[in-house]
Amino acid sequence: MALFASPCFSDERTRMPMALFPQFRRFGGTDTIRKEWQIDGVLREALVALPPKTAGAPLIFAFHGHGGTAGFAARRWRLHTLWPEAIVVCPQGMPTVTPRDLAGTRSGWQMLDLTAKPNRDLRFFDALLETARKEWKCDAKRLYVTGHSNGGGFTYYLWGQKPTLFAALAPVSGGGERLIRDAKPCPLLVIGAKNDPIVSWDTQQRAIEAAKKVNGSRAPVEVSLHDGGHTYPDDAPEKIIAFFRKHHR
């Protein structure tokens, strides 16, 4: 499909229903399944890439951007093909209010309203993690999160909410200065563009500086720049996986 052949893309403009993806697919030696959870009476879904051996496997959560889908993130980011020994979970967001979608008609992640209790997407994450621990017996010292745009912001949000859980994080085109006030040192790779028209470089830079204060000399903060605006660069998946492979708790 031409959609996957473009040099770069933006989740913000992409819609692909999860129904287009069958229950089971094979990517190399990896099984990718569509799995469901009931969270407070609401059906939530994710695409999960399972390696032949899940016990002791690293675990990656990959969050699409606002208006994106789990299916597109799984296919286009191809994290499971770059690290076939890892469990890769691509959750599907729900309609979410953002400053660019005040009606909340497009799928995304709840993080801007810090007073929302309980956060529906944090509870979803907790359910995903419980499944990964109990059913797949993932390596608790190799848990990773990445996301694009709104998903990048949610990556920061999870860092602040689970300050000692992760081995490394990689937000792409995301902001989150306010979201990491309670964070603890954790290796961070930030991928972004100074000409981003959606999440300004000033917003991204403030999050980077806040992360540097959190990490100090105890964990790295690496920044990878591109000139593609708010698009997700072609080489981002390789950079993210290389960074994740270097770090464990």
C-alpha positions in Angstrom: 0.0 0.0 0.0 1.3 3.5 -0.8 0.4 4.5 2.7 3.3 2.5 4.1 5.7 3.5 1.3 5.8 7.3 1.9 9.1 8.7 3.2 7.6 9.8 6.4 4.1 10.1 7.9 2.0 11.7 10.6 -0.3 9.7 12.8 -2.3 12.9 13.2 -3.7 12.5 9.7 -4.1 8.8 9.5 -7.1 6.6 10.3 -7.1 2.8 9.8 -9.8 0.8 11.6 -8.5 -2.1 13.6 -11.1 -4.3 11.9 -8.9 -4.2 8.8 -6.4 -6.4 10.7 -7.4 -10.1 11.1 -7.2 -11.8 14.5 -3.8 -13.4 13.7 -1.0 -12.3 11.5 2.6 -13.5 11.0 5.5 -11.1 10.7 8.6 -13.3 10.3 8.7 -15.5 13.3 6.4 -13.3 15.3 2.7 -13.9 16.0 0.7 -10.7 16.1 -2.7 -11.0 17.8 -5.6 -8.6 18.5 -6.4 -8.8 22.2 -9.2 -7.3 24.2 -9.6 -6.1 27.8 -12.6 -4.9 29.7 -11.7 -1.7 31.6 -14.5 -0.3 33.8 -17.1 -1.8 31.5 -15.4 -0.4 28.4 -13.9 -2.7 25.7 -10.3 -1.8 25.0 -8.0 -3.3 22.3 -4.4 -3.7 21.4 -2.3 -5.4 18.8 0.3 -7.6 20.4 3.4 -9.1 18.7 4.5 -12.2 20.6 7.9 -13.8 19.9 8.1 -17.6 20.0 9.4 -17.4 23.6 7.7 -14.7 25.8 9.2 -15.7 29.2 11.9 -13.3 30.0 11.3 -11.2 26.8 11.6 -7.4 26.8 8.3 -5.6 26.6 7.7 -2.5 24.4 4.5 -0.3 24.6 4.0 1.8 21.5 1.3 4.5 21.6 -0.1 6.0 18.3 -0.7 9.7 17.9 -4.0 11.6 18.2 -6.3 10.3 15.4 -4.0 7.3 14.7 -4.6 3.6 15.2 -2.8 0.7 16.8 -2.9 -1.1 13.4 -1.0 1.6 11.6 1.6 2.0 14.4 2.2 -1.7 14.4 2.6 -1.9 10.6 4.5 1.3 10.0 6.8 1.4 13.0 7.6 -2.3 12.7 9.2 -2.4 16.1 8.5 -6.2 16.4 10.5 -6.9 13.2 13.5 -4.8 14.5 13.5 -6.6 17.8 11.8 -10.0 17.1 12.7 -11.3 20.6 10.6 -8.6 22.2 6.9 -8.4 23.1 5.5 -5.3 21.4 2.1 -4.0 22.5 0.3 -1.3 20.3 -2.8 -0.2 22.2 -5.8 1.5 20.6 -6.8 4.9 22.0 -10.3 6.2 22.5 -11.9 9.5 21.5 -10.0 12.2 23.4 -10.3 15.9 23.8 -7.1 17.8 22.9 -6.4 21.5 22.2 -6.7 20.6 18.4 -9.8 18.4 18.9 -12.0 20.1 21.4 -15.0 17.9 20.4 -12.9 14.8 21.3 -13.9 12.9 18.1 -10.5 11.3 17.4 -8.6 8.6 19.2 -5.9 9.4 21.6 -4.6 9.3 25.2 -5.9 11.0 28.3 -3.1 13.0 30.0 -3.8 16.8 29.9 -6.5 16.8 32.6 -4.3 15.9 35.5 -7.3 15.9 37.8 -9.1 13.1 36.0 -9.4 10.2 38.5 -9.1 7.5 37.5 -7.3 8.0 34.2 -9.0 5.6 31.9 -5.8 5.1 29.8 -3.6 4.6 32.9 -6.0 1.9 34.0 -5.7 0.4 30.5 -2.0 0.4 30.7 -2.1 -1.3 34.1 -4.2 -4.1 32.7 -1.8 -4.5 29.7 1.1 -4.7 32.1 -0.6 -7.2 34.3 -1.3 -9.4 31.3 2.3 -9.1 30.2 3.6 -10.1 33.6 1.1 -12.9 34.4 0.5 -14.5 31.0 3.6 -13.7 29.0 6.0 -13.5 31.9 8.0 -10.6 30.4 11.3 -9.4 31.8 10.4 -6.8 34.5 13.8 -5.2 34.1 13.3 -4.5 30.3 10.1 -2.5 30.0 10.0 0.3 27.4 7.6 3.0 26.2 7.5 5.0 23.0 4.8 7.0 21.2 4.3 9.7 18.6 2.7 13.1 19.2 -0.1 12.6 21.7 1.4 9.2 22.2 4.7 10.8 22.9 3.1 13.0 25.5 1.5 9.9 27.0 5.0 8.4 27.2 6.1 11.3 29.4 2.8 10.9 31.4 3.6 7.2 32.1 7.1 8.1 33.2 5.6 10.6 35.8 3.0 8.1 36.9 5.4 5.0 37.1 8.6 6.7 38.0 10.7 3.6 38.6 9.1 1.1 36.3 10.8 1.6 32.9 14.2 0.7 31.5 14.1 3.5 28.8 11.6 5.8 27.1 11.4 7.3 23.6 8.9 10.0 22.9 8.6 11.3 19.3 7.2 14.8 18.6 5.8 15.0 22.1 5.7 17.4 25.0 5.3 16.7 28.7 7.2 19.1 31.0 4.3 19.1 33.5 3.9 15.4 33.3 7.2 14.3 34.8 7.3 16.3 38.0 7.3 13.0 40.0 9.6 11.1 37.6 12.8 9.4 38.6 16.0 9.0 36.5 15.4 6.9 33.4 17.2 6.8 30.0 15.4 9.0 27.5 15.6 9.3 23.7 13.7 12.3 22.3 13.1 12.5 18.5 11.7 15.7 17.2 11.9 18.6 14.7 12.5 22.3 15.3 10.0 23.1 12.5 7.2 21.0 14.1 3.9 22.9 13.5 1.8 20.8 15.9 4.0 20.3 19.0 6.3 23.3 18.9 10.0 22.9 19.4 9.7 25.2 22.4 7.2 22.7 24.0 9.5 19.8 23.2 12.6 21.6 24.5 10.9 22.4 27.8 10.2 18.7 28.3 13.8 17.9 27.4 15.2 20.4 29.9 12.8 19.0 32.6 14.0 15.5 31.8 17.6 16.6 32.1 16.9 17.9 35.6 15.2 14.6 36.5 18.0 12.5 35.2 21.0 14.6 36.2 24.1 12.5 35.8 22.3 9.2 36.6 20.7 8.6 33.1 21.2 9.9 29.6 18.9 12.3 27.7 19.6 11.9 24.0 18.0 14.1 21.3 17.7 13.2 17.6 16.6 16.0 15.3 15.1 15.8 11.9 13.6 18.4 9.6 10.3 16.7 8.8 8.0 18.8 11.0 5.5 16.7 12.8 6.0 13.6 10.8 7.4 10.4 12.2 10.8 9.9 10.5 11.7 6.7 8.6 14.7 6.0 10.8 13.0 6.5 14.1 12.2 2.8 14.7 15.8 1.8 14.2 17.1 4.5 16.5 14.5 3.6 19.2 15.2 -0.1 19.2 19.0 0.6 19.3 18.5 2.8 22.3 16.2 0.4 24.1 18.6 -2.5 23.6 21.3 -0.6 25.4 19.3 -0.1 28.6 17.8 -2.3 31.4 17.0 -1.6 35.0 
